[in-house]
């Protein structure tokens, strides 16, 4: 395995806009980096659990991936469109002003069913790790490295939302529409 190919795949896939990145940025924009920690830690934990789950079960599921993939895609796209509607089209009232924090559990569940992350780990395991490494030590190392780099990318998006919080709040409707469109793009790109 080429470590450059592995790192390129992990870094580029993790840093590009995806549902988790967008939601973490949105949550940090609403509540700041620390204020969004419950939801964001749910996403980070879900990412790690999904990575571990992928590592443990990819070998057994390897032959079933082509059969199950279309269903994951449809479910993921429908959920992304639902999130796009929630973020982009909902109106924030003066009384609401976004004071309801998302929970750890909502972030965790979202990440567990996030199609981009599922496909990320399935591709990582089937194209970059399992064909070249068969020892448990190597598999754990590369999977842990991918999870760590994914966490850094997610935290970067959250930090971006927190840093530009005032700018995003000033242009709240435009920000919501852009986030909505990015989620719609994510849903459509599942099938491209």
NORPEVEN-V68998 format. One record per helix or strand of 2 or more residues. SS is the DSSP state (a for helix, b for strand). FROM is the first residue (numbers start at 1). LEN is the number of residues. If there is no record, write none. Layout:
SS/FROM/LEN ; SS/FROM/LEN
This chain:
a/3/13 ; a/19/17 ; a/37/25 ; a/65/25 ; a/104/9 ; a/115/15 ; a/136/28 ; a/165/6 ; a/172/18
